[in-house]
Amino acid sequence: MKSHILFALMISFTALSAMAQEKADFSDICQGKNIPKDLIIVDNGFCAEFMKAEVKESVVKLEAGTNPNKSLDCPEPKPTDKWKFRLYASHSFTTYFNTDIKFSSTRYNVEIKDYEWAERGSREYFTPETWKEEGNNPAQIIDEPTNTFTASIEKNGHEFFISAFHPKFLQATDQVKYMKGTIDGVAVDGVQEISKPFDGYNQTPGESELVRNQNTHKQMTFEIGYGHRFKLLDTKFGSISYVPSIGVGVMVGENLTVMIKEGQWWEFEDHLDSYGVQGFGGSITNRVEINTPKERFGLFYENKLAYYKQDHGFLDGTQKYNIGFMGNSVGMKFMIHNPNNKKNKVALD
């Protein structure tokens, strides 16, 4: 400290004894804090120089990467997270659960118990052999198999998303189920085949001849939802994240139904339902991601459990059912925009 600074302390014996027992804090004294009642201070410039030295010492600690003196009340600034934009693309393997279904029309007016849906995966479109066939090309893998595309924004672990799932499901073959109602005006109440195969022109009134009931063309499920991102592992080589989420949405499509004409064996009547909303529902999803450093690219596995209440066309009437399904998807993730990866340069004067 400069020699021309004078710091004169006139103290009583009582104050001197108190300072001897307790170490003096010049920072507090110069700021007028915790001064004993019996202590009289005469400052001729000492405190000004002392506080300058304290500030210089804190700057040195900051530049060295250590915390500053806590007496200056300068906590380390917390990094601010920004919105990130991700895109997911995957192929889905879907299992549909059995359900009760009610058909209402002039010819076919029955309720079937434990009706079965089957997945139309169309995975042959992944093979080069199919691409070589006339009218086919590799770009069909975007539409033909069951795929899911998701776009999300995320900040501080809170993720909001919109997804487009392309399910393809149809009436399973060789079903023998209990049904009750009327078929071509004939009462039915018992177990029989839903699509009776050709049996030598021995068609019996009341037989079920529902050849097709499928939701494949333009069939889509659109959902919006929320999830939370948990980072399970983070290293310089990459990271692993777990994202549970919930979503709500609509199912849209064009249902196609085909029946054998009444009193015929080889003539059919079909009905293509108009494109539109078929039902409403939601899903619970769990996703695990393996990401490269800074999450620029990743691979993921996703499990989706969904339930939708359906009410749409059938022949000249309607069909109502609740469809539940479980999707298992494997795909790729791309970081489209992450402002946190940009380095902000801060100049210290």
Secondary structure as UniProt FT lines:
FT   TURN            3..4
FT   STRAND          6..11
FT   HELIX           13..21
FT   HELIX           26..30
FT   TURN            31..32
FT   TURN            37..38
FT   STRAND          39..45
FT   HELIX           46..63
FT   TURN            64..65
FT   HELIX           70..72
FT   STRAND          84..96
FT   STRAND          99..104
FT   STRAND          108..115
FT   STRAND          117..119
FT   HELIX           123..126
FT   HELIX           128..132
FT   TURN            134..135
FT   HELIX           138..142
FT   STRAND          147..155
FT   TURN            156..157
FT   STRAND          158..165
FT   STRAND          169..171
FT   STRAND          176..183
FT   TURN            184..185
FT   STRAND          186..193
FT   TURN            205..206
FT   STRAND          209..215
FT   TURN            217..218
FT   STRAND          220..228
FT   STRAND          230..235
FT   TURN            236..237
FT   STRAND          238..253
FT   STRAND          255..260
FT   TURN            262..263
FT   STRAND          268..272
FT   STRAND          276..291
FT   HELIX           293..295
FT   STRAND          297..314
FT   TURN            315..316
FT   STRAND          317..337
FT   HELIX           339..341
//
